Amino acid sequence: MAILIVVPVAQIVFAVPIVRYLGWGKVARDAWAIRPTRADILHLFRFHGSNLVAFAGGILAFLVLPPLIVEHYGLDHNGFFRVAWLLCAQQLSAMLMSLAVYALPALSSSQDEATRTRTTDDIAVMVTILSIPLMGLVILFQPLVIKILLTDAFLPAIDTLRWMLIGNYFKTMQWLFVSSSMSRGHLAMFTTTELCFNFGLLGLGLFAVATPPAAAPIPWFIGIEGLGMLYCGLYVVTSLLSAVWSVRQYGYLPARRTILVWLLGAAVLAACSVATWGLRHVDWTNSLLFSLAVVGTPLLLLDHDRRTRLIAMVARLRGRPAAPPTDRDSLKS
């Protein structure tokens, strides 16, 4: 109860001086005097109604699946599943929530489709550059992450976590298409993809945990590892669904170079998973070698302009002036 009270109070305490400093107080006061129109109220109800319906499956899944895991696989497996889920949720939240602060306002303020396409392409580049190293490094150092955050007792959670981390990589592209759709005021793509994932997790998850291992209908699709495989598979399906939807309804796909680097990143992450498969410890030699590939792959997206800005940023961080562009660079620009 104290956490529920302390967090919002702390947010208000920190927000008030910032709002006053930015001069938003008058804007907020004036907003209270504006009566919302019927269309605004209906849009608000549609938006929140879509959220409630979309996440209902996720709520039901967490009400139904954990007791079945405890009954057929034990309390420890339920703890492993929750740890894997929590780590994946925190990873997605840390990356996508920070991007959403920029993405949705920027996309919503686009005046025409050409501007929206350019903005979405820039966001796709940022998503790809961030997601490959963030997810790849976690895959390579899963045992170390769990030991730092928890204890050695939770290392079996890796069996589920390794599948979920790959699923998160597909979720990033789904998020891109859904954000582009929501910026137009369209909620159908968001609602459909979330319904498919959450109710798919609930319905198909029963095949993995509703029966004892010996009586499982699909021998290799059992227990919490089966739930991890399902998590990954559902995000692959929903990301492909959102991509097809985006092409058919809006005629949008990221630039070919972005798609190719994203696919290359998927291959690198798959290789990282294979290299660390089944390990309960960090193989430092392989992990460090694959780390170079994980960090280097997104650099393929850097064209001349982005490369120049990166060099200038690194030079500023090192306290040295960036080298002036050469005649050849000027001609390329």
Sine and cosine of phi, psi and omega as CSV:
sin_phi,cos_phi,sin_psi,cos_psi,sin_omega,cos_omega
0.00,0.00,-0.64,0.77,-0.02,-1.00
-0.89,0.45,-0.62,0.78,0.01,-1.00
-0.89,0.45,-0.65,0.76,-0.01,-1.00
-0.89,0.45,-0.48,0.88,-0.02,-1.00
-1.00,0.00,-0.67,0.74,-0.12,-0.99
-0.91,0.42,-0.69,0.72,-0.09,-1.00
-0.88,0.48,-0.80,0.60,0.01,-1.00
-0.91,0.42,-0.56,0.83,0.03,-1.00
-0.91,0.42,-0.68,0.74,0.03,-1.00
-0.89,0.45,-0.62,0.78,0.04,-1.00
-0.89,0.46,-0.66,0.75,0.01,-1.00
-0.92,0.40,-0.69,0.73,-0.03,-1.00
-0.87,0.49,-0.66,0.75,0.01,-1.00
-0.97,0.24,-0.51,0.86,-0.09,-1.00
-0.97,0.24,-0.59,0.81,-0.10,-0.99
-0.85,0.53,-0.78,0.62,0.01,-1.00
-0.90,0.43,-0.53,0.85,0.03,-1.00
-0.92,0.39,-0.68,0.74,0.03,-1.00
-0.89,0.46,-0.67,0.75,0.01,-1.00
-0.92,0.39,-0.64,0.77,0.00,-1.00
-0.90,0.43,-0.63,0.77,-0.02,-1.00
-0.99,0.15,-0.14,0.99,0.02,-1.00
0.97,0.26,0.48,0.88,-0.02,-1.00
-1.00,-0.01,-0.06,1.00,-0.04,-1.00
-0.86,0.51,-0.71,0.70,-0.02,-1.00
-0.90,0.43,-0.64,0.77,0.03,-1.00
-0.88,0.48,-0.67,0.74,0.01,-1.00
-0.91,0.41,-0.66,0.75,0.01,-1.00
-0.91,0.42,-0.66,0.75,0.00,-1.00
-0.91,0.41,-0.54,0.84,-0.02,-1.00
-0.90,0.43,-0.56,0.83,0.01,-1.00
-0.91,0.42,-0.43,0.90,-0.04,-1.00
-0.99,0.13,-0.17,0.99,-0.02,-1.00
-1.00,0.05,0.82,-0.57,0.03,-1.00
-1.00,0.07,0.81,-0.58,-0.01,-1.00
-0.92,0.39,0.56,-0.83,0.04,-1.00
-0.99,0.17,0.22,-0.98,0.02,-1.00
-0.87,0.49,-0.63,0.78,0.00,-1.00
-0.90,0.43,-0.62,0.78,0.03,-1.00
-0.90,0.44,-0.68,0.73,-0.02,-1.00
-0.91,0.42,-0.68,0.73,0.01,-1.00
-0.90,0.44,-0.65,0.76,0.03,-1.00
-0.90,0.44,-0.64,0.76,0.01,-1.00
-0.89,0.45,-0.69,0.72,0.02,-1.00
-0.92,0.40,-0.62,0.79,0.04,-1.00
-0.90,0.44,-0.66,0.75,-0.03,-1.00
-0.90,0.43,-0.77,0.63,-0.03,-1.00
-0.95,0.31,-0.53,0.85,0.08,-1.00
-0.90,0.45,-0.64,0.77,0.05,-1.00
-0.89,0.45,-0.65,0.76,0.04,-1.00
-0.89,0.46,-0.70,0.71,-0.03,-1.00
-0.90,0.44,-0.69,0.72,-0.01,-1.00
-0.92,0.40,-0.67,0.74,-0.06,-1.00
-0.90,0.43,-0.64,0.77,-0.07,-1.00
-1.00,-0.03,-0.03,1.00,0.03,-1.00
-0.88,0.48,-0.64,0.77,0.02,-1.00
-0.89,0.45,-0.63,0.77,0.04,-1.00
-0.90,0.43,-0.64,0.77,0.04,-1.00
-0.91,0.42,-0.70,0.71,0.02,-1.00
-0.90,0.44,-0.62,0.79,0.00,-1.00
-0.87,0.49,-0.65,0.76,-0.01,-1.00
-0.98,0.20,-0.21,0.98,0.13,-0.99
-1.00,0.06,-0.51,0.86,-0.12,-0.99
-0.99,-0.12,-0.72,0.69,-0.15,-0.99
-0.94,0.34,-0.72,0.70,-0.03,-1.00
-0.83,0.56,-0.69,0.72,0.05,-1.00
-0.87,0.49,-0.56,0.83,0.03,-1.00
-0.94,0.35,-0.61,0.79,0.06,-1.00
-0.88,0.47,-0.71,0.71,-0.01,-1.00
-0.89,0.46,-0.67,0.74,-0.07,-1.00
-0.92,0.39,-0.69,0.72,-0.14,-0.99
-0.99,-0.17,-0.34,0.94,-0.08,-1.00
-0.80,-0.60,-0.23,0.97,0.07,-1.00
0.96,-0.29,0.34,-0.94,-0.04,-1.00
-0.91,0.41,-0.54,0.84,-0.03,-1.00
-0.91,0.42,-0.63,0.77,0.03,-1.00
-0.91,0.42,-0.57,0.82,0.08,-1.00
-0.89,0.46,-0.64,0.77,0.05,-1.00
-0.91,0.42,-0.64,0.77,0.04,-1.00
-0.89,0.46,-0.68,0.73,0.00,-1.00
-0.89,0.45,-0.69,0.72,-0.02,-1.00
-0.92,0.40,-0.59,0.81,0.04,-1.00
-0.90,0.43,-0.72,0.69,0.01,-1.00
-0.88,0.48,-0.69,0.73,0.00,-1.00
-0.89,0.45,-0.70,0.71,-0.03,-1.00
-0.89,0.45,-0.70,0.71,-0.01,-1.00
-0.89,0.45,-0.66,0.75,0.01,-1.00
-0.92,0.39,-0.66,0.75,0.01,-1.00
-0.90,0.44,-0.67,0.75,0.01,-1.00
-0.92,0.39,-0.61,0.79,0.02,-1.00
-0.90,0.43,-0.73,0.68,0.03,-1.00
-0.88,0.47,-0.69,0.72,-0.03,-1.00
-0.89,0.45,-0.68,0.74,-0.03,-1.00
-0.88,0.47,-0.58,0.81,-0.06,-1.00
-1.00,0.02,-0.79,0.61,-0.15,-0.99
-0.97,0.24,-0.56,0.83,0.02,-1.00
-0.91,0.42,-0.62,0.78,0.03,-1.00
-0.92,0.38,-0.62,0.79,0.05,-1.00
-0.94,0.35,-0.56,0.83,-0.04,-1.00
-0.90,0.44,-0.49,0.87,0.03,-1.00
-0.86,0.52,-0.55,0.83,0.04,-1.00
-1.00,-0.06,-0.65,0.76,-0.21,-0.98
-0.92,0.40,-0.81,0.59,-0.09,-1.00
-0.89,0.45,-0.72,0.69,0.07,-1.00
-0.88,0.47,-0.65,0.76,-0.02,-1.00
-0.91,0.41,-0.68,0.74,0.01,-1.00
-0.94,0.35,-0.65,0.76,-0.04,-1.00
-0.92,0.39,-0.48,0.88,-0.02,-1.00
-1.00,0.07,-0.02,1.00,0.00,-1.00
-0.90,0.43,0.75,-0.67,-0.08,-1.00
-1.00,0.09,-0.37,0.93,-0.02,-1.00
-0.50,-0.86,0.15,-0.99,-0.07,-1.00
-0.93,0.38,-0.54,0.84,0.02,-1.00
-0.90,0.44,-0.69,0.72,0.04,-1.00
-0.91,0.42,-0.66,0.75,0.01,-1.00
-0.89,0.46,-0.63,0.77,0.01,-1.00
-0.91,0.42,-0.70,0.72,0.02,-1.00
-0.89,0.46,-0.68,0.73,0.01,-1.00
-0.90,0.43,-0.68,0.74,0.01,-1.00
-0.90,0.43,-0.62,0.79,0.06,-1.00
-0.89,0.46,-0.67,0.74,0.03,-1.00
-0.90,0.45,-0.65,0.76,0.01,-1.00
-0.92,0.39,-0.61,0.79,0.03,-1.00
-0.87,0.48,-0.64,0.77,0.04,-1.00
-0.89,0.45,-0.71,0.71,0.00,-1.00
-0.89,0.46,-0.68,0.73,0.00,-1.00
-0.87,0.49,-0.70,0.71,-0.02,-1.00
-0.92,0.40,-0.70,0.71,-0.02,-1.00
-0.89,0.46,-0.59,0.81,-0.04,-1.00
-0.99,0.14,-0.65,0.76,-0.17,-0.98
-0.95,0.32,-0.61,0.79,-0.06,-1.00
-0.88,0.47,-0.81,0.59,-0.01,-1.00
-0.94,0.34,-0.62,0.78,-0.04,-1.00
-0.89,0.46,-0.69,0.72,-0.03,-1.00
-0.99,0.16,-0.59,0.81,0.00,-1.00
-0.90,0.43,-0.67,0.74,-0.02,-1.00
-0.92,0.38,-0.58,0.81,0.06,-1.00
-0.91,0.41,-0.65,0.76,0.04,-1.00
-0.87,0.49,-0.69,0.73,-0.06,-1.00
-0.94,0.34,-0.52,0.85,-0.10,-0.99
-0.88,-0.48,0.57,0.82,0.00,-1.00
-0.82,0.58,-0.76,0.65,-0.01,-1.00
-0.86,0.52,-0.64,0.77,-0.01,-1.00
-0.91,0.41,-0.66,0.75,0.01,-1.00
-0.87,0.49,-0.72,0.70,-0.03,-1.00
-0.92,0.39,-0.63,0.78,0.01,-1.00
-0.91,0.42,-0.61,0.79,-0.01,-1.00
-0.94,0.33,-0.71,0.70,-0.08,-1.00
-0.99,0.13,-0.52,0.85,-0.08,-1.00
-0.77,-0.64,-0.82,-0.58,0.03,-1.00
-0.62,-0.78,0.13,-0.99,0.04,-1.00
-0.86,0.50,-0.41,0.91,-0.06,-1.00
-0.90,0.43,-0.35,0.94,-0.05,-1.00
-0.99,-0.14,0.14,0.99,0.01,-1.00
-0.86,0.51,-0.53,0.85,0.07,-1.00
-0.87,0.50,-0.26,0.97,0.07,-1.00
-0.89,0.46,-0.29,0.96,0.01,-1.00
-0.86,0.50,-0.54,0.84,-0.01,-1.00
-0.85,0.53,-0.56,0.83,0.05,-1.00
-1.00,0.00,-0.63,0.78,-0.10,-0.99
-0.89,0.46,-0.62,0.79,-0.07,-1.00
-0.89,0.46,-0.57,0.82,0.06,-1.00
-0.96,0.29,-0.67,0.75,-0.05,-1.00
-0.91,0.42,-0.59,0.81,-0.01,-1.00
-0.91,0.42,-0.62,0.78,0.07,-1.00
-0.91,0.41,-0.64,0.77,0.06,-1.00
-0.87,0.50,-0.61,0.80,0.02,-1.00
-0.88,0.48,-0.55,0.83,0.00,-1.00
-0.89,0.45,-0.64,0.77,0.06,-1.00
-0.95,0.33,-0.55,0.84,0.02,-1.00
-0.86,0.51,-0.54,0.84,-0.03,-1.00
-0.89,0.46,-0.65,0.76,0.03,-1.00
-0.95,0.31,-0.60,0.80,0.09,-1.00
-0.86,0.51,-0.67,0.74,0.01,-1.00
-0.87,0.50,-0.62,0.78,0.00,-1.00
-0.88,0.48,-0.76,0.64,-0.02,-1.00
-0.91,0.41,-0.65,0.76,0.00,-1.00
-0.91,0.41,-0.65,0.76,0.02,-1.00
-0.89,0.45,-0.65,0.76,0.04,-1.00
-0.89,0.46,-0.64,0.77,0.02,-1.00
-0.93,0.36,-0.69,0.72,-0.02,-1.00
-0.91,0.41,-0.50,0.87,0.02,-1.00
-0.91,0.41,-0.32,0.95,0.07,-1.00
-1.00,0.01,-0.01,1.00,-0.06,-1.00
0.99,0.11,0.22,0.97,0.00,-1.00
-0.99,-0.17,0.79,-0.61,-0.07,-1.00
-0.93,-0.36,-0.06,1.00,-0.11,-0.99
-0.90,0.45,-0.67,0.74,-0.03,-1.00
-0.90,0.43,-0.71,0.70,0.02,-1.00
-0.87,0.50,-0.75,0.66,-0.05,-1.00
-0.89,0.45,-0.69,0.72,-0.06,-1.00
-0.91,0.42,-0.73,0.68,-0.04,-1.00
-0.91,0.41,-0.63,0.78,0.02,-1.00
-0.94,0.35,-0.61,0.79,0.06,-1.00
-0.89,0.46,-0.70,0.71,0.01,-1.00
-0.87,0.50,-0.69,0.72,-0.04,-1.00
-0.94,0.35,-0.79,0.61,-0.14,-0.99
-0.93,0.36,-0.71,0.70,0.02,-1.00
-0.97,0.26,-0.46,0.89,0.12,-0.99
-0.91,0.42,-0.66,0.75,0.04,-1.00
-0.89,0.46,-0.65,0.76,0.01,-1.00
-0.93,0.36,-0.77,0.63,-0.09,-1.00
-0.93,0.36,-0.78,0.62,-0.03,-1.00
-0.97,0.26,-0.43,0.90,0.03,-1.00
-0.89,0.45,-0.42,0.91,0.03,-1.00
-0.90,0.44,-0.53,0.85,0.04,-1.00
-0.91,0.42,-0.47,0.88,-0.07,-1.00
-0.99,0.11,-0.56,0.83,-0.17,-0.98
-0.81,-0.59,-0.07,1.00,-0.10,-1.00
-0.99,0.16,-0.16,0.99,0.00,-1.00
-0.76,-0.65,0.42,-0.91,0.08,-1.00
-0.88,0.48,0.40,-0.92,-0.03,-1.00
-0.81,0.59,-0.63,0.78,-0.06,-1.00
-0.93,0.37,-0.43,0.90,-0.05,-1.00
-0.96,-0.27,0.22,0.98,-0.05,-1.00
-0.91,0.42,0.71,-0.70,0.00,-1.00
-0.92,0.40,-0.48,0.88,0.04,-1.00
-0.85,-0.52,0.96,-0.27,-0.17,-0.99
-0.83,0.56,-0.63,0.78,-0.06,-1.00
-1.00,0.02,-0.07,1.00,-0.04,-1.00
-0.92,-0.38,0.94,0.33,-0.09,-1.00
-0.71,-0.70,0.38,-0.92,0.13,-0.99
0.90,0.43,-0.32,-0.95,-0.07,-1.00
-0.94,0.33,-0.45,0.89,0.09,-1.00
-0.92,0.39,-0.59,0.81,0.09,-1.00
-0.89,0.46,-0.62,0.79,0.06,-1.00
-0.91,0.41,-0.60,0.80,0.06,-1.00
-0.90,0.43,-0.67,0.74,0.06,-1.00
-0.88,0.47,-0.65,0.76,0.01,-1.00
-0.91,0.42,-0.68,0.73,0.05,-1.00
-0.82,0.57,-0.75,0.66,0.00,-1.00
-0.90,0.44,-0.74,0.67,-0.04,-1.00
-0.89,0.46,-0.64,0.77,0.00,-1.00
-0.91,0.41,-0.62,0.78,0.02,-1.00
-0.95,0.31,-0.52,0.86,0.11,-0.99
-0.89,0.46,-0.71,0.70,-0.03,-1.00
-0.92,0.40,-0.73,0.69,-0.05,-1.00
-0.94,0.35,-0.52,0.86,0.06,-1.00
-0.93,0.36,-0.65,0.76,0.07,-1.00
-0.91,0.42,-0.64,0.77,0.04,-1.00
-0.88,0.48,-0.71,0.70,-0.01,-1.00
-0.92,0.39,-0.56,0.83,0.04,-1.00
-0.92,0.40,-0.73,0.69,0.03,-1.00
-0.89,0.46,-0.67,0.74,0.02,-1.00
-0.87,0.49,-0.70,0.71,-0.01,-1.00
-0.88,0.47,-0.66,0.75,-0.01,-1.00
-0.92,0.38,-0.69,0.72,-0.08,-1.00
-0.95,0.31,-0.63,0.77,-0.09,-1.00
-1.00,-0.02,-0.59,0.81,-0.09,-1.00
-0.89,-0.45,-0.14,0.99,-0.03,-1.00
0.91,0.41,0.52,0.85,-0.07,-1.00
-0.87,-0.49,0.73,-0.68,0.28,-0.96
-0.67,-0.75,0.52,-0.85,0.07,-1.00
-0.85,0.53,0.30,-0.95,0.02,-1.00
-0.84,0.55,0.50,-0.87,-0.08,-1.00
-0.85,0.53,-0.64,0.77,-0.01,-1.00
-0.89,0.46,-0.64,0.77,0.03,-1.00
-0.90,0.44,-0.68,0.73,0.01,-1.00
-0.89,0.46,-0.69,0.72,-0.03,-1.00
-0.90,0.43,-0.66,0.75,0.02,-1.00
-0.93,0.37,-0.60,0.80,0.05,-1.00
-0.89,0.45,-0.68,0.73,0.04,-1.00
-0.90,0.43,-0.64,0.77,0.07,-1.00
-0.89,0.46,-0.63,0.78,0.06,-1.00
-0.89,0.46,-0.63,0.77,0.05,-1.00
-0.88,0.47,-0.65,0.76,0.03,-1.00
-0.91,0.40,-0.64,0.77,0.02,-1.00
-0.91,0.42,-0.68,0.73,0.01,-1.00
-0.91,0.42,-0.62,0.78,0.06,-1.00
-0.89,0.46,-0.66,0.76,0.03,-1.00
-0.90,0.43,-0.63,0.78,0.05,-1.00
-0.89,0.46,-0.65,0.76,0.01,-1.00
-0.90,0.43,-0.68,0.73,0.01,-1.00
-0.90,0.44,-0.65,0.76,-0.04,-1.00
-0.92,0.40,-0.48,0.88,-0.04,-1.00
-0.95,-0.32,0.20,0.98,-0.11,-0.99
-0.90,0.45,0.79,-0.61,0.08,-1.00
0.98,0.18,-0.03,1.00,-0.03,-1.00
-0.99,0.16,0.64,-0.77,0.10,-0.99
-0.95,-0.31,0.18,0.98,0.05,-1.00
-0.62,-0.79,0.26,-0.97,0.00,-1.00
-1.00,0.08,0.85,-0.52,0.14,-0.99
-1.00,0.07,1.00,-0.08,-0.20,-0.98
-0.89,0.45,-0.58,0.81,-0.02,-1.00
-0.90,0.44,-0.82,0.58,0.00,-1.00
-0.91,0.42,-0.64,0.76,-0.05,-1.00
-0.90,0.44,-0.66,0.75,0.02,-1.00
-0.93,0.36,-0.61,0.79,0.04,-1.00
-0.91,0.42,-0.72,0.70,0.01,-1.00
-0.93,0.36,-0.44,0.90,0.05,-1.00
-0.88,0.48,-0.60,0.80,0.04,-1.00
-0.88,0.47,-0.66,0.75,0.03,-1.00
-0.92,0.39,-0.64,0.77,-0.02,-1.00
-0.90,0.44,-0.68,0.73,-0.02,-1.00
-0.97,0.23,-0.54,0.84,-0.08,-1.00
-0.98,0.18,-0.47,0.88,-0.06,-1.00
-0.85,0.53,-0.73,0.68,0.00,-1.00
-0.88,0.47,-0.37,0.93,-0.01,-1.00
-0.92,0.40,-0.28,0.96,0.06,-1.00
-0.92,0.40,-0.31,0.95,0.02,-1.00
-0.99,0.15,-0.17,0.99,-0.07,-1.00
-0.99,0.16,0.94,-0.34,0.12,-0.99
-0.99,0.16,-0.12,-0.99,-0.07,-1.00
-0.87,0.50,-0.68,0.73,-0.05,-1.00
-0.91,0.41,-0.74,0.67,-0.02,-1.00
-0.92,0.40,-0.59,0.81,0.02,-1.00
-0.91,0.42,-0.65,0.76,0.02,-1.00
-0.90,0.45,-0.67,0.74,0.01,-1.00
-0.92,0.39,-0.60,0.80,0.03,-1.00
-0.90,0.43,-0.70,0.71,0.02,-1.00
-0.88,0.47,-0.65,0.76,0.02,-1.00
-0.91,0.42,-0.63,0.78,0.00,-1.00
-0.91,0.41,-0.69,0.72,0.02,-1.00
-0.89,0.45,-0.63,0.78,0.02,-1.00
-0.90,0.44,-0.64,0.77,0.03,-1.00
-0.91,0.42,-0.64,0.77,0.01,-1.00
-0.90,0.43,-0.54,0.84,0.01,-1.00
-1.00,0.09,-0.08,1.00,0.03,-1.00
0.98,0.20,0.35,0.94,0.00,-1.00
-0.88,-0.47,0.57,-0.82,0.07,-1.00
-0.93,0.38,0.62,-0.78,0.02,-1.00
-0.94,0.35,0.53,-0.85,0.01,-1.00
-0.92,0.39,0.69,-0.72,0.02,-1.00
-0.91,0.42,0.51,-0.86,0.00,-1.00
-0.90,0.43,0.61,-0.80,0.03,-1.00
-0.99,0.15,0.15,-0.99,0.05,-1.00
-0.86,0.50,-0.61,0.79,0.00,-1.00
-0.90,0.43,-0.67,0.75,0.05,-1.00
-0.89,0.45,-0.63,0.77,0.01,-1.00
-0.89,0.45,-0.65,0.76,0.02,-1.00
-0.91,0.43,-0.60,0.80,0.01,-1.00
-0.92,0.40,-0.61,0.79,0.00,-1.00
-0.91,0.42,0.00,0.00,0.00,0.00
